[in-house]
Amino acid sequence: MASSFLGFSLFFISLYGADGFEEYSVARCDFNSSELKDIEYTLSYYYNKIEDVRFSSSVGKFVGYTEPGLKYAENWNKDAAYLGSLKAEKESYCKHNVEIWYSNILTKTAEPSVRLSSVTPPGGKHTAMLMCSVYDFYPKQIRVTWLRDGKVVTSDVTSTDELEDGDWYYQIQSHLEYTPRSGEKISCMVEHASLNTPVIQDWDPSMPESERNKIAIGASGLVLGLILSLAGFIYYRRKAHGRILVPTN
């Protein structure tokens, strides 16, 4: 899978509280590989959330976007030493940090967990719906496919986008609407960079999930009842064994 376009930023903020104005700069590295040619360094100056002027390593000079920014760009572009130091940031700052990201973060993977369940279908022509939940995977790129008797299903399939969990992991859900047929085999297949072979989760239609949950709860209650009954019987026997019988005339 192709690597996505990534970036990281460094903020320098100066506040002028008396007048309520805010001025800050943002240094940014955008990259899609650790090669120097695939990295771009930018330095932008903002005033009250409006970008005035920007330096880009791909352009090699400042470009102004507002009236003050045009004046800044004109003056700073005359300073060859300043431009030279900014051009050097692409290698000294960006490449150094990008290589750290690739070695410590971007090359890591986490295998997805897959869970298959039945859900209530919306009003339509189909009588059943399955949901394939895939979660805790990294990187983001993933492929979720439905199989029916080993053949890829392309119709009546809907999927969410890859959603961030906020902890570097992602999750995705895919739904399949279908009309059950006797003897068929429905599967969810997941392909990901962390997997040597795809994960295939088969659906067991022998019993709806809700019924399986009811049976599991009932069985747990039965076992608990037996344990309590046994404990009561043992307690009764011990009390009866320790009781002294006094004969009466």
Order of alpha helices (4+ residues) and beta strands (2+ residues): beta-beta-beta-beta-beta-alpha-alpha-alpha-beta-beta-beta-beta-beta-beta-beta-beta-beta-alpha
